Structures are given as structure tokens and as C-alpha cells.
């Protein structure tokens, strides 16, 4: 039995000598640290319109065409799909879509052709964009019924001027607003 104890001691001593120092040290584990994460994505809609300005060129004393079509991109990220998205263009003033401060070109003399369609006067009163001025709204640019939750739509609007009488000589300016709304 004495031999057996001695042999066990020698084997244990040799085993400890062959064990690398890292294994001889006691292992420790820290407590777990939890970090709560949040990420909120709100519903959003954006409208971009290019170019940022256009110039009307008279074709005769009662008509003018715009220097370029306005490219309109409506983009949305909504909480759920299946809703409706509407994009419209409008003027802040019915009697003065364009003005020189004294002389005015009314919204009824501004015509819009959407995506190459027939041109129609900007005289609509009820379009699904709450910010639009009733009576100064151009034909609807986009009407997406039952849209997916995320998406975008590209359109083109070409403006022209037509008056029953000759436009008085003046330098006119104005702003057309393009806006979208989800319902």
C-alpha cells in the first residue's frame, strides 16, 4: 500500500508539472450584463420634385409652355399596407398662381398634364391632400389605392398657361406646391 501511495503521489506531481500555468489558475465568470435596445420607425412620406424651377415661354399672347416637365417621386413607409396614398399639386392663391405684385395669372389659367395625359386647368376643389387650397388644385398626380406599406411612385407633370385674353406684359412668378397624404 505504501508503494501505491508513493506511485500516486509521483504521478500527481508529474501531472501538475506537465499542466500549463493557465490551467492551474482558477477560472472565473462574470455576472451577465443586459442592455435593452429600442428602435422606433415612424410612418413617413416624402415628395421630391425636379427641377426646382421652370420657366414659361410664350407661344403666342395667350399661351405659354413650361421649359421642362416636373419629375415627381412620392415615397412612403407606413405602419400597415392597404391604405391609400394621394399626391397633388396646388397653388396657395386661386386668383394669383403667378403674379408680379399687381397683375395676376389665376390658377384657372394654369393647366397640368400628368404622365402625358390631357392637360386640365388647376381649378379642382376637392383632392385628398389636406394642405391643398380648395379651388387651386391641379389634376391628381398620383392616387394609389391599397398600396403596400413601403413603396414609391414616379410621375411627371407638365405645366402650361392658357388665357382667354392676352397676358399683360410683366414678369410673373409663383410657386406650385406638391404634397402627398396617406389615408
Buried (B, 14 or more C-beta within 10 A) or exposed (E): EEEEEEEEEEEEEEEEEEEEEEEEEEEEEEEEEEEEEEEEEEEEBEBEBEEEEBEBEEEEEBBBBBEBBBEBBBBBBBEEEEBEBBBBBBBBBBEBBBBBEEBBBBBBBBBBBBEEEEBEBBBBEEBBBEEBBEBBBBBBBBBBEEBEEEBEBEBBBBBBBBBEEEBEEEEBEBEBBBBBBBE
